[in-house]
Amino acid sequence: MAVSLARIVISVEDLDRSLAFYEGVLGFGVTWRGDAVVRLRSGDLEVMLHERETVPSQRAVAVSFTVDDVDAATDAAVAAGADVLDPPDDQPWGERQSVLTDPDGHVVCLVKPLA
C-alpha cells in the first residue's frame, strides 16, 4: 500500500488571524474558503485551517515548513502573533531552524537547508 500526504489540517480559533500567519508569513495561497474552513496551497502541499475549539500542546505533532529566510520569516511570524520557542540557529543535521508556536499555540518549525 502506498501512502502519501493528502493535507495538514490545523484547528484554529480565528480564521482571519491564522490566515495572517499561514498566508501572510508562509505564503500559502487560498484555494477555497467556507464558513469555518479555508483550504490553502503552496506547491504540492495543502493546509486546511478549520475554525473550531482547539487545545494546542507542545507534545503534539510539529510541522516544519521550508522558507527562503528563516530569520526574516521568524520576525514576520512574531509580528503575525507567533511566539518563539527556539530562535533561528544552525542545526547539526544541516538546517537553519527556528521553532515557534503559531497564533493558536501549535508548534511550527521554520527551516532552510544549509548550503
matplotlib code that plots the C-alpha trace (Angstrom):
import matplotlib.pyplot as plt

x = [0.0, 1.4, 0.8, 1.1, 0.3, -3.1, -3.1, -2.3, -5.4, -4.9, -7.6, -7.7, -9.8, -9.9, -9.5, -8.5, -5.8, -4.4, -4.5, -2.2, 0.3, -0.2, -0.9, 0.8, 4.0, 4.4, 3.0, 0.2, -2.5, -6.2, -7.8, -11.3, -13.0, -16.1, -17.7, -15.3, -12.7, -10.0, -8.0, -4.5, -1.9, 1.8, 3.2, 2.1, 1.3, -2.2, -3.0, -6.6, -7.4, -10.5, -12.1, -13.1, -12.2, -8.5, -6.3, -2.7, 0.1, 3.8, 3.7, 1.6, 3.0, 5.1, 5.0, 8.2, 7.9, 10.8, 11.2, 13.7, 15.0, 14.5, 15.4, 13.1, 10.2, 10.6, 10.4, 7.3, 5.7, 6.2, 4.6, 1.7, 1.2, 3.6, 5.8, 9.4, 10.3, 13.8, 15.3, 16.9, 20.0, 22.1, 21.4, 23.9, 21.6, 22.2, 19.3, 18.8, 15.7, 13.5, 10.7, 7.6, 4.0, 1.5, -1.2, -3.2, -0.3, 0.6, 4.3, 5.7, 9.3, 10.7, 13.7, 16.1, 18.8, 22.3, 24.2]
y = [0.0, 3.4, 6.3, 10.0, 13.2, 14.5, 17.7, 19.1, 20.1, 22.7, 23.6, 27.4, 29.7, 32.6, 32.0, 35.6, 35.7, 32.4, 33.5, 36.4, 33.7, 30.9, 33.1, 36.4, 34.9, 31.5, 32.4, 29.9, 30.8, 30.4, 27.9, 27.8, 29.4, 28.4, 29.5, 27.5, 26.1, 27.6, 25.5, 26.8, 25.6, 26.1, 23.9, 20.3, 21.0, 21.7, 23.1, 23.3, 25.7, 24.6, 27.1, 25.1, 24.8, 24.0, 22.7, 23.1, 21.1, 21.2, 17.4, 17.2, 16.8, 19.7, 20.7, 22.0, 24.5, 25.3, 29.1, 31.3, 33.1, 31.6, 34.8, 37.1, 34.6, 34.3, 38.1, 38.2, 35.3, 37.1, 40.2, 38.0, 36.7, 33.7, 33.1, 31.9, 28.8, 28.4, 31.3, 30.8, 28.7, 26.4, 22.7, 19.8, 17.9, 20.6, 23.1, 26.6, 26.3, 28.3, 26.8, 28.8, 28.5, 29.8, 32.2, 29.3, 27.7, 24.9, 24.1, 25.1, 24.9, 27.2, 25.6, 26.1, 23.7, 24.9, 25.2]
z = [0.0, -1.0, 1.4, 0.6, 2.5, 1.5, 3.6, 7.0, 8.9, 11.7, 14.2, 14.7, 16.8, 14.4, 10.6, 9.8, 12.5, 11.3, 7.7, 8.6, 9.6, 7.1, 4.1, 5.0, 6.5, 4.9, 1.5, 1.2, -1.3, -0.5, -2.9, -1.2, 1.8, 3.6, 6.9, 9.1, 6.7, 4.5, 2.1, 1.3, -1.1, -1.7, -4.5, -3.7, -0.1, 1.1, 4.5, 5.8, 8.6, 10.4, 12.8, 15.9, 19.6, 19.8, 22.6, 21.5, 23.1, 22.7, 22.8, 19.6, 16.1, 14.9, 11.3, 9.5, 6.6, 4.4, 3.9, 2.0, 5.0, 8.5, 10.3, 8.3, 8.4, 12.1, 12.5, 10.3, 12.2, 15.5, 14.0, 13.0, 16.5, 16.8, 19.8, 19.5, 21.4, 19.8, 17.9, 14.5, 14.7, 12.6, 13.4, 13.3, 10.8, 8.2, 8.5, 9.9, 12.1, 14.4, 16.4, 17.0, 18.2, 15.6, 16.8, 18.1, 20.1, 17.6, 17.3, 13.9, 12.7, 10.0, 8.2, 5.4, 4.4, 5.0, 1.7]

ax = plt.figure().add_subplot(projection="3d")
ax.plot(x, y, z, "-o")
ax.set_aspect("equal")
plt.show()
